[in-house]
Amino acid sequence: MTWNIVCDSSADLLTKQEEGCVRYTSVPLRLLVGAREFLDDERLSPTHLLECMREEKEASSTACPSPAAFAQAFSQTDCTVCFTISSNLSGTYSAAVMGRELALEEHPEKKICVIDSRSTAGCLVLLARKAKELIGTGDADFEEVCARLRIYQASLRTAFTLENFDNLIKNGRMRPLVGNLLHSLGIHVIADATAQGTIHVADKARGEAKTYQAIVRLMKASKDCTGADVVISHCQNLPGAMKLKELILRELPVRSVDILGCRGLTSFYAMEKGLILGY
């Protein structure tokens, strides 16, 4: 059997990969900045996107992929497992479910599983990697793979920290006075994702070192991290990601910590210096 691991572009992975019987496909969201529209594919420069967002005085927004875009991805192989950004943050999950129905109308023999990650960024990367591991050489049982992926999804956690609040201010989610005060004082917001996939502000810290220590405390309190894999997505902040990685490896019994650069959508939300962790 041939398999396709499909993610929307909130996963900070290359848009297309293929290895043996398993391929990886990224279905891009659209990013709307004033009158300009950006497709979140391999041609998009996150740096250029952020420059445009800084220049734009009005709020920026995102638009989920069409069901037809997902249906096209789902029709490429015998079996598909798809992971989307949290349904509480985007309509992408609903579009993927509709895409599944469209694909099955034309190809009823296809096997398609759509999973709401309840998260974004690194958690989708971890889910894609777990799917590849479970699929193996391609002869894995489809229903068993899907069941194990749902269990794995429930075990994952997300945390992130922001330094730049411009996007939140422009979208009316933070008052300008509060955002400017936080920035001038060097205060970082530390947040995590709830089990329902909504955002919860967990802490605030002043300065880089205290922020990373607070993130490690949050990770330790949220789950047993023994043997866990961690993915850090950074938005133009590789030095900070490296420091956080060193602290995590020193303080927690994790198995691995990988660092990825944010693509368009995660840059849109994290802004400059932002860090998003999946673990």
C-alpha positions in Angstrom: 0.0 0.0 0.0 1.0 3.6 -0.6 0.6 6.2 2.2 0.4 9.9 2.4 1.0 11.9 5.5 -0.8 15.2 5.1 -0.4 18.3 7.3 -1.5 21.9 6.8 1.2 24.5 6.7 1.2 25.1 10.4 3.7 22.2 10.5 7.2 23.6 10.0 8.2 20.9 7.5 9.2 20.9 3.8 6.1 21.0 1.6 6.8 17.7 -0.3 8.8 14.7 0.6 8.7 11.1 -0.6 10.5 8.0 0.8 9.6 4.5 -0.5 5.8 3.9 -0.1 5.3 7.0 2.1 5.0 10.6 0.9 4.5 13.8 2.9 2.3 16.6 1.6 1.7 20.1 3.0 -1.6 21.8 2.2 -1.0 25.6 2.5 -3.1 28.2 4.3 -3.4 31.7 3.0 -2.1 34.7 4.9 -3.9 38.0 4.3 -2.0 41.2 5.0 -3.9 44.3 4.0 -4.6 44.0 0.2 -1.9 41.4 -0.2 -2.4 37.6 -0.1 0.4 35.1 0.6 0.2 31.4 0.0 2.0 29.6 2.7 4.1 27.3 0.5 7.8 26.8 -0.2 8.1 30.0 -2.1 7.0 32.2 0.8 9.7 34.1 2.6 8.8 34.4 6.3 11.1 37.4 6.5 9.3 39.2 3.7 5.9 38.3 5.3 6.9 39.8 8.7 8.2 43.0 6.9 4.8 43.4 5.2 3.0 42.8 8.5 5.1 45.5 10.2 4.2 48.0 7.4 0.5 47.2 7.4 -1.5 49.3 9.9 -4.6 47.2 9.8 -5.1 43.7 11.2 -3.8 40.7 9.3 -5.6 37.4 9.1 -5.4 33.9 7.8 -7.7 31.7 5.6 -7.8 27.9 5.7 -7.3 25.7 2.7 -10.3 24.7 0.6 -11.8 21.2 1.0 -10.8 20.6 -2.7 -7.1 21.2 -1.8 -7.4 18.5 0.8 -9.3 16.1 -1.4 -6.6 16.4 -4.0 -3.9 15.5 -1.5 -6.1 12.6 -0.1 -6.6 11.1 -3.6 -2.9 10.5 -4.3 -2.3 7.3 -2.4 -4.2 4.2 -1.0 -4.0 5.4 2.6 -3.9 8.9 4.1 -3.4 10.2 7.7 -3.9 14.0 8.0 -3.1 16.3 10.9 -4.5 19.8 11.2 -4.0 22.9 13.3 -6.4 23.0 16.3 -10.0 23.3 15.3 -10.4 26.0 18.0 -7.9 28.2 16.2 -8.9 27.6 12.5 -11.5 26.2 10.2 -8.8 24.0 8.6 -9.9 20.8 10.4 -13.5 21.2 9.1 -12.1 21.8 5.6 -10.0 18.6 5.8 -13.1 16.6 7.0 -15.1 18.0 4.0 -12.1 17.2 1.8 -12.2 13.6 3.0 -15.9 13.3 2.0 -15.1 14.7 -1.5 -12.3 12.3 -2.0 -14.3 9.3 -0.9 -17.2 10.2 -3.2 -14.8 9.8 -6.1 -12.5 7.1 -4.7 -14.6 5.1 -2.2 -11.8 2.5 -1.9 -9.4 5.1 -0.3 -8.7 5.0 3.5 -8.5 8.5 5.0 -8.1 9.5 8.6 -8.2 13.2 9.7 -7.0 14.1 13.2 -7.4 17.4 15.0 -4.0 18.0 16.6 -5.5 20.4 19.2 -2.3 22.2 18.6 0.1 23.6 16.0 3.7 23.7 14.8 5.9 21.1 16.6 3.0 18.8 17.6 2.1 18.4 14.0 5.8 17.6 13.2 5.8 15.0 16.0 2.5 13.5 14.8 3.9 13.2 11.2 7.1 11.6 12.5 5.1 9.1 14.6 2.9 8.3 11.6 5.9 7.5 9.5 7.3 5.3 12.3 4.0 3.4 12.6 3.6 2.9 8.9 7.0 1.4 8.6 7.4 -0.4 5.2 3.8 0.3 4.3 2.1 -3.0 5.3 0.8 -1.6 8.6 -2.9 -2.0 9.5 -4.6 1.3 8.8 -7.1 1.3 11.6 -4.4 0.4 14.2 -2.2 3.2 12.9 -5.0 5.7 13.3 -5.9 4.5 16.8 -2.3 4.7 18.0 -1.9 8.2 16.5 -5.0 9.4 18.3 -3.6 8.1 21.6 -0.2 9.8 20.8 -2.0 13.1 20.0 -3.7 13.1 23.4 -0.3 12.8 25.1 1.3 15.8 23.4 1.6 19.3 24.8 2.3 22.8 23.5 4.0 25.8 25.0 5.1 29.1 23.5 6.5 32.5 24.3 6.1 35.8 22.6 8.2 39.0 22.6 6.4 40.9 19.9 2.7 41.8 20.5 2.0 43.8 17.3 -0.2 41.2 15.7 -2.2 40.7 18.9 -2.7 44.5 19.2 -3.7 45.0 15.6 -6.2 42.1 15.9 -7.8 43.6 19.0 -6.7 40.8 21.3 -4.4 43.0 23.4 -4.7 46.7 24.3 -1.9 48.8 22.8 -1.0 50.2 26.2 -0.5 46.7 27.7 1.4 45.5 24.7 3.8 48.5 24.6 4.3 48.2 28.4 5.2 44.5 28.2 7.6 45.2 25.4 9.3 48.1 27.1 9.8 46.2 30.3 11.1 43.1 28.5 8.3 40.9 29.7 7.6 37.7 27.8 4.2 36.0 27.8 4.3 32.2 28.3 1.3 30.3 27.2 0.2 26.7 26.5 -2.6 24.9 24.8 -5.5 23.4 26.7 -6.7 19.8 26.0 -9.4 21.4 23.9 -6.9 23.2 21.7 -7.5 26.7 23.0 -4.7 29.1 24.2 -4.1 29.6 27.9 -1.7 32.3 29.3 0.3 30.3 31.9 2.9 32.8 33.1 4.9 36.0 32.4 8.6 36.4 32.9 11.0 39.3 32.6 14.2 38.6 30.5 15.3 35.7 28.5 16.8 33.4 31.2 13.7 33.6 33.5 11.4 33.0 30.5 13.2 29.8 29.5 13.2 28.6 33.2 9.5 29.3 33.3 8.9 27.2 30.1 10.9 24.3 31.6 8.8 24.5 34.8 5.6 24.5 32.7 6.8 21.4 30.7 7.7 19.6 33.9 4.3 20.4 35.5 2.3 19.5 32.4 3.4 15.9 31.9 6.1 13.3 32.6 8.7 14.2 30.0 10.7 11.0 30.4 11.7 9.9 26.9 9.7 12.6 25.2 10.7 14.2 21.9 10.6 18.0 21.7 10.4 20.2 18.7 11.2 23.9 19.0 10.0 26.2 16.2 11.7 29.6 16.3 10.8 32.8 14.5 14.2 34.4 13.6 15.5 33.4 17.0 18.0 30.5 16.6 20.2 31.7 19.5 17.2 31.7 21.8 16.1 28.3 20.6 19.6 26.9 21.2 19.7 28.2 24.8 16.2 26.8 25.5 17.3 23.4 24.0 20.4 23.3 26.3 18.3 24.1 29.3 15.6 21.4 28.5 18.3 18.8 28.0 19.9 19.7 31.2 16.7 19.9 33.3 14.4 17.3 31.8 14.7 13.6 31.0 13.7 14.1 27.3 14.9 11.9 24.5 15.6 14.6 21.9 15.2 18.3 21.1 15.0 19.4 17.5 15.0 23.0 16.3 13.1 24.1 13.2 12.6 27.6 11.7 9.1 28.8 11.5 7.3 28.8 8.1 4.8 31.4 7.1 1.8 30.6 9.4 3.8 30.0 12.5 5.8 33.2 11.8 2.5 35.0 11.5 1.5 34.0 15.0 4.8 33.9 16.8 6.3 37.1 15.3 10.0 38.0 15.7 11.8 36.1 18.5 8.8 33.9 19.2 9.3 30.3 20.2 6.8 27.4 19.9 7.4 24.1 21.6 5.7 20.7 20.9 6.5 17.9 23.3 
